[in-house]
Amino acid sequence: MMNLSYWEYKTWLSNIDYTIVGSGIVGLNTALQLKKRFPQAKVLVLEKGILPQGASTKNAGFACFGSISEILSDLKKHTEEEVLQLVQNRWEGIQLLRANLGDKTIGYRNLGGHEVFLKEHQELYQECQSQLPRVNSLLKAVFKTEAFKVEDNIFNFKGIQQQYITSTVEGQIDTGKMMESLVAKVQQSGVTILNAITVESFTENSSHVSVKTNCFEFITKNLLLATNGFAAELIAENVKPSRAQVIITKPIPDLKIKGTFHLDEGYYYFRNIDDRILLGGGRNLNFKEEETAAFGLTPLIQNSLEEILATVILPSIPFEIDRRWSGIMGTGTHKRPIVKPLSDRVFCGVRMGGMGIAIGSLVGRNLADLV
């Protein structure tokens, strides 16, 4: 524990109205909405990483709403109304993100999204093609157009069916630019962000919440938890950590591949960025080992990612791996995020289900509106 000076405690940790745990997409949007509703309130954001931890700065930057196979899978587990609402929330969340920060600021580009089917997935491919009219009809209420269409394999991927199923409304963003601009906007609004602070526990009474961190203890009138994949460390909700491993190549001269791509029922995903290919996924190779809140890389998944790059995505193009990393998502038995009060003064907005970019802004706003 740190021994805080009078000045430190008075300036940063006294008379706090709202404390938000987590400075990812959800946490920062919660802070913005709270300052919009209560301009004079003192809002504090605590982040356990030096940079936003978890998935917000480690994702692939997909502005997506669900590939055709994902939507069909959801329709087998949920009603049409529930699936429509999931997609509607993703669409609204992306529009909110774009409106808040601006397309240029976040590097938003609508290059389309493509689901690529391996040759051995003939049955899935045929099912998705046959269900196109049904899905397009269902989602027309959201997109006001037919979202999915069939396109030829123009990027010359190998070992796949010779047609993609393309989402015309899917885009991509620059995750780093998005988070940098979001942090700046939050700080400009008068919110304080303290990094490298881990919330270890909290207790509530009738007038405030006492919060214990790895560095100090303090009290706040309200506590809002936006820790997504790390939620189980603080609250007993149906949220499990899910690690996602990612690699990115060094720049590839004259790279023709443009857009976002889903492969193997969405368990793999790749895109172009800065003349590179970013590829992530593979947790389906070992769900149990990847159900962890620990960052890290495994030979099984890293070798799988490199093999897909070499045999499917870039089969005749030399490449080198530049960086490897992992992020922690929050998943559960249902894809709907958990946004609710836990008590009179404690609230949570967690379980993004790998759709943080799409729904994070909306979840953050809704979490703030619970107070």
Secondary structure, DSSP 8 states (H G I E B T S, - for coil): -----HHHHHHHSSSEEEEEE--SHHHHHHHHHHHHH-TTS-EEEEESSSS--TTTTTS--EE----HHHHHHHHHHS-HHHHHHHHHHHHHHHHHHHHHH-HHHHT-B---EEEE-BGGGHHHHHHHHHTHHHHHHHHHHHHSS--EEEEE-TT--SSB-SEEEEETT-EE--HHHHHHHHHHHHHHTT-EEEES--EEEEEE-SS-EEEEESS-EEEEEEEEE--GGGGGGT--SS-EEEEEEEEEE---TT----SEEEETTTTEEEEEETTEEEEEE-GGG-HHHHS-SS----HHHHHHHHHHIIIIISTTS---EEEEEEEEEEE-SSSS-EEEESSSSEEEEE--TT-HHHHHHHHHHHHHHT-
